[in-house]
């Protein structure tokens, strides 16, 4: 256990940041899975828009690397473009 005041603060701050990072990364994974599970192209496109927006926000906060997010966005877009529009 830490003995210095600054070391104790570091422990508190790093734990708070860890939890914030964890929740945002978990939410981004959930949004990605949501896009992949949808079979209708129009619904998937709207889910893709939400996921891309959130992924960009995660990058700007520095929680994920920009190339990681670029790869995820590219794969999601490719997936949505392969879907067929559901017949009514």
C-alpha positions in Angstrom: 0.0 0.0 0.0 1.1 3.5 -0.8 2.5 5.7 2.1 2.8 9.1 0.4 -0.1 11.4 0.0 0.5 11.8 -3.7 0.7 8.0 -4.3 -2.6 7.6 -2.5 -4.2 10.2 -4.8 -2.7 8.5 -7.9 -4.4 5.3 -6.8 -7.8 7.0 -6.3 -7.5 8.9 -9.6 -6.3 5.9 -11.7 -9.2 3.8 -10.3 -11.8 6.4 -11.3 -10.2 6.7 -14.8 -10.1 2.9 -15.2 -13.8 2.6 -14.5 -14.7 5.4 -16.9 -12.5 3.9 -19.6 -14.0 0.5 -19.0 -17.6 1.7 -19.3 -17.0 3.6 -22.6 -15.1 0.7 -24.1 -17.9 -1.7 -23.1 -20.5 0.6 -24.6 -18.6 0.8 -27.9 -18.4 -3.0 -28.0 -22.1 -3.2 -27.4 -22.9 -0.8 -30.2 -20.6 -2.7 -32.6 -22.4 -6.0 -31.8 -25.8 -4.3 -32.2 -24.8 -3.2 -35.8 -23.6 -6.8 -36.6 -26.8 -8.4 -35.3 -29.2 -6.4 -37.4 -30.1 -8.0 -40.7 -32.1 -5.1 -42.2 -29.9 -2.6 -44.1 -31.9 0.5 -43.2 -31.9 -0.3 -39.5 -28.2 -1.3 -39.6 -27.4 2.0 -41.3 -28.9 4.0 -38.4 -27.2 1.8 -35.8 -24.0 2.2 -37.7 -24.4 6.0 -37.5 -24.8 5.8 -33.8 -21.8 3.4 -33.4 -19.5 5.5 -35.5 -20.4 8.7 -33.6 -19.7 7.0 -30.3 -16.4 5.5 -31.6 -15.2 8.9 -32.7 -16.0 10.3 -29.3 -14.0 7.5 -27.6 -11.0 8.3 -29.9 -11.2 12.0 -29.1 -11.1 11.2 -25.3 -8.1 8.9 -25.9 -9.6 5.7 -24.7 -9.0 3.8 -28.0 -6.3 4.3 -30.6 -7.5 6.0 -33.8 -6.3 3.2 -36.1 -8.3 0.6 -34.0 -11.4 2.7 -34.4 -10.8 3.3 -38.1 -10.5 -0.5 -38.6 -13.7 -1.1 -36.7 -15.6 1.6 -38.6 -14.4 0.2 -41.9 -15.5 -3.3 -41.1 -18.9 -2.2 -39.8 -19.5 -0.1 -43.0 -18.4 -3.0 -45.2 -20.9 -5.3 -43.2 -23.8 -2.8 -43.6 -23.1 -2.4 -47.3 -23.2 -6.2 -47.9 -26.7 -6.4 -46.3 -29.8 -6.6 -48.6 -32.6 -4.2 -48.1 -35.6 -6.1 -46.5 -38.5 -6.5 -48.8 -41.8 -5.1 -47.5 
